[in-house]
């Protein structure tokens, strides 16, 4: 039975992260939006502070140098991180993918540990022009040639692909098996012959970091560049994706929605029309009430599902529900926020228009809303509704 309360040490961590985001990170948002990148000097200063406070790579185990947080604690922290831009979250707090824990031997020293320390940047190369939500349909191939693998294919929409020191590439090594033992993950260093970043794709939102197209043409990498086991790449990705979706989309959506609601509340109290605060008008109250209610529902979904993950429960169905509901909830809340602010909400003087642009993609990446509805329906048809 889900029984959630925040322990005092967890609450202290959340409070520290909240103060850090408010005082150190949010003041950088306008500059990042204007420049289209995170200023190097500011990044070095703020990330250094985050590392001193133990706020870097919090999702990774303590033995690797990370924070060792549970799923529940990580989601509580991600709520606070969600109150700023994705670019700043990535650069300041570290984007360390949990599948890196599959690194063994020299791979740990070369890739895992330097990434946890913030010395290297990793990109995850899965999506292709012909393979988005259906990751198993990728066409990038890996062929074993003596003591080397040869990669051929094209990836796109790869976050940080332009600046990453290395890339985790998902490729097909057996077209007949694919997701059932025919897909492998490879660690590929930037600068490897045959590996090229061909373009950085401009985006509607998420300014401050690149989304690149990567091309592999007879790219030869050593046999020990395999991460995990040959043929087990799809399984490895799927074993990590629940925690990523829950924290990076579910919890961050709750945090960003909370920020929007607070802006709405303050503006509705201060802004006057027809001789009274607009918060006295029932239609404004309805938008605020609906947003508060949906945020509460999303937060409870996130925490319940995080608790189940910590108990080792297979809760992929609930993760899909969280991903679907939280992403669509944030879109509604952001839209209401702009409506409450009126013309001011449409200007760049307020963070609302950036939030509105940034949140739109959450209904697309990590599985579209339509894909997750299909997954939820299949689960209910097979197992019934789990509450």
Secondary structure by P-SEA (a helix, b strand, c coil): cbbbbbcaaaaaaaaaaaaaaacccccaaaaaaaaccccaaaaaaaaaaaaaacccccccccccccccccaaaaaaaaaaaacccaaaaacccccccccccccccccccccaaaaaaccbbbbbcccccccccccccccbbbbbcccbbbbbbccccccccccccccbbbbbccccccccccbbbbbbccccccccccbbbbccccccccbbbbbbcccccccccccccccaaaaaaaacaaaaaacccaaaaaaaaaaaaaaaaaaaaccccccccccccaaaaaaaaaaaaaaaaaaaaaaaaaaaaaaccccaaaaaaaaaaaaaaaaaaaaaaaaaacccccccccaaaaaaaaacccccccccaaaaaaaaaaaaacccccc
